[in-house]
Amino acid sequence: MKTVQLAIRDSDYAQSLRNLLLRDGTHRVYLVDQPNLRLDGVVVIDENRFQNLAPLDTEPERFVVVTRKGADNLSRVWEAGIRHVVFEEDSPNTTQLAIIAAELRLPRDGVVSKLARPVEH
């Protein structure tokens, strides 16, 4: 099972995205106010929350950041190593694709994570 934490303020959007991810039967999805960086997997987070977490995580490829179009902070997100960005106006399906892309960048099964523990199945 793949873990996804949704730390986005739009609860309707988060719920729609959660339902999409659960439908495929391969995801564990957590709706959280503050993501637990000790959990492996993808973290979907609002841009304003990301600014506080970026210095705390050594795997920026696991983040999907949700931002407003024309946001001034987009360059800071990119400079922090984030490569998966979606806009608030994008559909949950688009965000699901960004999550899948982020998952493809994560270490494969059997690889030891940053906390020196094996990936669990």
GUDRENNU-133024 format. One record per residue (C-alpha): residue number from 0; residue in one letter; z, x, y. Coordinates in nm, 4 decimals. Example, Ala and Ser with C-alpha at 12.3 -4.5 7.8 and 13.67 -1.06 7.14 Angstrom:
<site><n>0</n><res>a</res><Z>0.7800</Z><X>1.2300</X><Y>-0.4500</Y></site>
<site><n>1</n><res>s</res><Z>0.7140</Z><X>1.3670</X><Y>-0.1060</Y></site>
END
This chain:
<site><n>0</n><res>m</res><Z>0.0000</Z><X>0.0000</X><Y>0.0000</Y></site>
<site><n>1</n><res>k</res><Z>-0.0848</Z><X>0.1131</X><Y>0.3500</Y></site>
<site><n>2</n><res>t</res><Z>0.1760</Z><X>0.0694</X><Y>0.6207</Y></site>
<site><n>3</n><res>v</res><Z>0.0900</Z><X>-0.0597</X><Y>0.9674</Y></site>
<site><n>4</n><res>q</res><Z>0.3411</Z><X>-0.1115</X><Y>1.2465</Y></site>
<site><n>5</n><res>l</res><Z>0.2364</Z><X>-0.3478</X><Y>1.5253</Y></site>
<site><n>6</n><res>a</res><Z>0.4246</Z><X>-0.2764</X><Y>1.8478</Y></site>
<site><n>7</n><res>i</res><Z>0.2235</Z><X>-0.4891</X><Y>2.0881</Y></site>
<site><n>8</n><res>r</res><Z>0.3622</Z><X>-0.7369</X><Y>2.3372</Y></site>
<site><n>9</n><res>d</res><Z>0.1025</Z><X>-1.0124</X><Y>2.2827</Y></site>
<site><n>10</n><res>s</res><Z>0.2697</Z><X>-1.1924</X><Y>1.9928</Y></site>
<site><n>11</n><res>d</res><Z>-0.0270</Z><X>-1.4233</X><Y>1.9214</Y></site>
<site><n>12</n><res>y</res><Z>-0.2618</Z><X>-1.1258</X><Y>1.8981</Y></site>
<site><n>13</n><res>a</res><Z>-0.0125</Z><X>-0.9366</X><Y>1.6823</Y></site>
<site><n>14</n><res>q</res><Z>0.0213</Z><X>-1.2332</X><Y>1.4469</Y></site>
<site><n>15</n><res>s</res><Z>-0.3581</Z><X>-1.2713</X><Y>1.4151</Y></site>
<site><n>16</n><res>l</res><Z>-0.3930</Z><X>-0.9015</X><Y>1.3423</Y></site>
<site><n>17</n><res>r</res><Z>-0.1078</Z><X>-0.9158</X><Y>1.0908</Y></site>
<site><n>18</n><res>n</res><Z>-0.2754</Z><X>-1.2029</X><Y>0.9069</Y></site>
<site><n>19</n><res>l</res><Z>-0.6076</Z><X>-1.0146</X><Y>0.8916</Y></site>
<site><n>20</n><res>l</res><Z>-0.4420</Z><X>-0.7052</X><Y>0.7487</Y></site>
<site><n>21</n><res>l</res><Z>-0.2332</Z><X>-0.8945</X><Y>0.4926</Y></site>
<site><n>22</n><res>r</res><Z>-0.5367</Z><X>-1.0852</X><Y>0.3709</Y></site>
<site><n>23</n><res>d</res><Z>-0.6884</Z><X>-0.7768</X><Y>0.2053</Y></site>
<site><n>24</n><res>g</res><Z>-0.3766</Z><X>-0.7234</X><Y>-0.0072</Y></site>
<site><n>25</n><res>t</res><Z>-0.3522</Z><X>-0.3496</X><Y>0.0634</Y></site>
<site><n>26</n><res>h</res><Z>-0.1312</Z><X>-0.3484</X><Y>0.3729</Y></site>
<site><n>27</n><res>r</res><Z>0.2375</Z><X>-0.3748</X><Y>0.4504</Y></site>
<site><n>28</n><res>v</res><Z>0.2582</Z><X>-0.4914</X><Y>0.8116</Y></site>
<site><n>29</n><res>y</res><Z>0.5636</Z><X>-0.4753</X><Y>1.0349</Y></site>
<site><n>30</n><res>l</res><Z>0.5898</Z><X>-0.6511</X><Y>1.3713</Y></site>
<site><n>31</n><res>v</res><Z>0.8224</Z><X>-0.4271</X><Y>1.5712</Y></site>
<site><n>32</n><res>d</res><Z>0.9466</Z><X>-0.3820</X><Y>1.9253</Y></site>
<site><n>33</n><res>q</res><Z>0.9783</Z><X>-0.0078</X><Y>1.8789</Y></site>
<site><n>34</n><res>p</res><Z>0.7893</Z><X>0.1708</X><Y>1.5984</Y></site>
<site><n>35</n><res>n</res><Z>0.9774</Z><X>0.3848</X><Y>1.3492</Y></site>
<site><n>36</n><res>l</res><Z>0.7976</Z><X>0.7188</X><Y>1.3632</Y></site>
<site><n>37</n><res>r</res><Z>0.9617</Z><X>0.8236</X><Y>1.0367</Y></site>
<site><n>38</n><res>l</res><Z>0.7483</Z><X>0.5704</X><Y>0.8485</Y></site>
<site><n>39</n><res>d</res><Z>0.4093</Z><X>0.6916</X><Y>0.7349</Y></site>
<site><n>40</n><res>g</res><Z>0.1026</Z><X>0.4914</X><Y>0.8308</Y></site>
<site><n>41</n><res>v</res><Z>-0.0727</Z><X>0.3608</X><Y>1.1373</Y></site>
<site><n>42</n><res>v</res><Z>0.1032</Z><X>0.2521</X><Y>1.4546</Y></site>
<site><n>43</n><res>v</res><Z>-0.0684</Z><X>0.0009</X><Y>1.6843</Y></site>
<site><n>44</n><res>i</res><Z>0.0948</Z><X>0.0193</X><Y>2.0225</Y></site>
<site><n>45</n><res>d</res><Z>0.0479</Z><X>-0.0968</X><Y>2.3800</Y></site>
<site><n>46</n><res>e</res><Z>-0.0503</Z><X>0.1770</X><Y>2.6204</Y></site>
<site><n>47</n><res>n</res><Z>0.2705</Z><X>0.1485</X><Y>2.8231</Y></site>
<site><n>48</n><res>r</res><Z>0.4856</Z><X>0.1974</X><Y>2.5116</Y></site>
<site><n>49</n><res>f</res><Z>0.2677</Z><X>0.4812</X><Y>2.3899</Y></site>
<site><n>50</n><res>q</res><Z>0.3457</Z><X>0.6917</X><Y>2.6974</Y></site>
<site><n>51</n><res>n</res><Z>0.7093</Z><X>0.7134</X><Y>2.5840</Y></site>
<site><n>52</n><res>l</res><Z>0.6295</Z><X>0.7948</X><Y>2.2191</Y></site>
<site><n>53</n><res>a</res><Z>0.3453</Z><X>1.0447</X><Y>2.2450</Y></site>
<site><n>54</n><res>p</res><Z>0.5652</Z><X>1.3525</X><Y>2.2880</Y></site>
<site><n>55</n><res>l</res><Z>0.7746</Z><X>1.2484</X><Y>1.9864</Y></site>
<site><n>56</n><res>d</res><Z>0.4974</Z><X>1.2386</X><Y>1.7260</Y></site>
<site><n>57</n><res>t</res><Z>0.2922</Z><X>1.5242</X><Y>1.5848</Y></site>
<site><n>58</n><res>e</res><Z>0.0220</Z><X>1.3009</X><Y>1.4320</Y></site>
<site><n>59</n><res>p</res><Z>-0.1651</Z><X>1.1353</X><Y>1.7193</Y></site>
<site><n>60</n><res>e</res><Z>-0.4473</Z><X>1.0386</X><Y>1.4826</Y></site>
<site><n>61</n><res>r</res><Z>-0.2246</Z><X>0.7679</X><Y>1.3344</Y></site>
<site><n>62</n><res>f</res><Z>-0.2020</Z><X>0.5726</X><Y>1.6610</Y></site>
<site><n>63</n><res>v</res><Z>-0.4233</Z><X>0.2885</X><Y>1.7771</Y></site>
<site><n>64</n><res>v</res><Z>-0.3572</Z><X>0.2238</X><Y>2.1447</Y></site>
<site><n>65</n><res>v</res><Z>-0.4244</Z><X>-0.1149</X><Y>2.3047</Y></site>
<site><n>66</n><res>t</res><Z>-0.5060</Z><X>-0.0850</X><Y>2.6738</Y></site>
<site><n>67</n><res>r</res><Z>-0.6580</Z><X>-0.2728</X><Y>2.9653</Y></site>
<site><n>68</n><res>k</res><Z>-1.0181</Z><X>-0.2048</X><Y>3.0636</Y></site>
<site><n>69</n><res>g</res><Z>-1.0328</Z><X>0.0331</X><Y>3.3530</Y></site>
<site><n>70</n><res>a</res><Z>-0.6826</Z><X>0.1642</X><Y>3.2850</Y></site>
<site><n>71</n><res>d</res><Z>-0.6127</Z><X>0.4848</X><Y>3.4725</Y></site>
<site><n>72</n><res>n</res><Z>-0.4123</Z><X>0.6225</X><Y>3.1814</Y></site>
<site><n>73</n><res>l</res><Z>-0.7047</Z><X>0.6258</X><Y>2.9377</Y></site>
<site><n>74</n><res>s</res><Z>-0.7659</Z><X>0.9964</X><Y>2.9979</Y></site>
<site><n>75</n><res>r</res><Z>-0.3989</Z><X>1.0742</X><Y>2.9229</Y></site>
<site><n>76</n><res>v</res><Z>-0.4256</Z><X>0.8818</X><Y>2.5965</Y></site>
<site><n>77</n><res>w</res><Z>-0.7335</Z><X>1.0860</X><Y>2.5025</Y></site>
<site><n>78</n><res>e</res><Z>-0.5681</Z><X>1.4152</X><Y>2.6069</Y></site>
<site><n>79</n><res>a</res><Z>-0.2709</Z><X>1.3295</X><Y>2.3830</Y></site>
<site><n>80</n><res>g</res><Z>-0.5065</Z><X>1.3343</X><Y>2.0850</Y></site>
<site><n>81</n><res>i</res><Z>-0.5483</Z><X>0.9594</X><Y>2.0409</Y></site>
<site><n>82</n><res>r</res><Z>-0.8974</Z><X>0.8757</X><Y>1.9177</Y></site>
<site><n>83</n><res>h</res><Z>-0.8505</Z><X>0.5073</X><Y>1.8416</Y></site>
<site><n>84</n><res>v</res><Z>-0.8367</Z><X>0.2891</X><Y>2.1507</Y></site>
<site><n>85</n><res>v</res><Z>-0.9100</Z><X>-0.0819</X><Y>2.1792</Y></site>
<site><n>86</n><res>f</res><Z>-0.9000</Z><X>-0.3093</X><Y>2.4800</Y></site>
<site><n>87</n><res>e</res><Z>-0.6738</Z><X>-0.6097</X><Y>2.5209</Y></site>
<site><n>88</n><res>e</res><Z>-0.9834</Z><X>-0.8311</X><Y>2.5334</Y></site>
<site><n>89</n><res>d</res><Z>-1.1157</Z><X>-0.7031</X><Y>2.1973</Y></site>
<site><n>90</n><res>s</res><Z>-1.0919</Z><X>-0.9308</X><Y>1.8965</Y></site>
<site><n>91</n><res>p</res><Z>-0.8344</Z><X>-0.8683</X><Y>1.6222</Y></site>
<site><n>92</n><res>n</res><Z>-1.1308</Z><X>-0.7787</X><Y>1.3959</Y></site>
<site><n>93</n><res>t</res><Z>-1.2192</Z><X>-0.4896</X><Y>1.6266</Y></site>
<site><n>94</n><res>t</res><Z>-0.8598</Z><X>-0.3677</X><Y>1.6172</Y></site>
<site><n>95</n><res>q</res><Z>-0.8622</Z><X>-0.3987</X><Y>1.2384</Y></site>
<site><n>96</n><res>l</res><Z>-1.1636</Z><X>-0.1630</X><Y>1.2324</Y></site>
<site><n>97</n><res>a</res><Z>-0.9767</Z><X>0.0842</X><Y>1.4543</Y></site>
<site><n>98</n><res>i</res><Z>-0.6809</Z><X>0.0693</X><Y>1.2139</Y></site>
<site><n>99</n><res>i</res><Z>-0.9089</Z><X>0.1405</X><Y>0.9180</Y></site>
<site><n>100</n><res>a</res><Z>-1.0603</Z><X>0.4348</X><Y>1.1081</Y></site>
<site><n>101</n><res>a</res><Z>-0.7110</Z><X>0.5704</X><Y>1.1788</Y></site>
<site><n>102</n><res>e</res><Z>-0.6165</Z><X>0.5291</X><Y>0.8119</Y></site>
<site><n>103</n><res>l</res><Z>-0.9144</Z><X>0.7420</X><Y>0.7142</Y></site>
<site><n>104</n><res>r</res><Z>-0.7698</Z><X>1.0260</X><Y>0.9232</Y></site>
<site><n>105</n><res>l</res><Z>-0.4319</Z><X>1.0130</X><Y>0.7499</Y></site>
<site><n>106</n><res>p</res><Z>-0.3406</Z><X>1.2509</X><Y>0.4662</Y></site>
<site><n>107</n><res>r</res><Z>-0.4555</Z><X>1.1389</X><Y>0.1220</Y></site>
<site><n>108</n><res>d</res><Z>-0.2204</Z><X>1.0297</X><Y>-0.1594</Y></site>
<site><n>109</n><res>g</res><Z>-0.0056</Z><X>1.3091</X><Y>-0.2935</Y></site>
<site><n>110</n><res>v</res><Z>-0.0108</Z><X>1.5061</X><Y>0.0302</Y></site>
<site><n>111</n><res>v</res><Z>0.3302</Z><X>1.5900</X><Y>0.1720</Y></site>
<site><n>112</n><res>s</res><Z>0.3901</Z><X>1.4281</X><Y>0.5101</Y></site>
<site><n>113</n><res>k</res><Z>0.5416</Z><X>1.5842</X><Y>0.8183</Y></site>
<site><n>114</n><res>l</res><Z>0.8900</Z><X>1.4917</X><Y>0.6933</Y></site>
<site><n>115</n><res>a</res><Z>0.8316</Z><X>1.6761</X><Y>0.3634</Y></site>
<site><n>116</n><res>r</res><Z>0.8348</Z><X>1.3678</X><Y>0.1463</Y></site>
<site><n>117</n><res>p</res><Z>0.5549</Z><X>1.2539</X><Y>-0.0846</Y></site>
<site><n>118</n><res>v</res><Z>0.3406</Z><X>0.9557</X><Y>0.0047</Y></site>
<site><n>119</n><res>e</res><Z>0.4753</Z><X>0.6508</X><Y>-0.1781</Y></site>
<site><n>120</n><res>h</res><Z>0.2643</Z><X>0.3948</X><Y>-0.3606</Y></site>
END
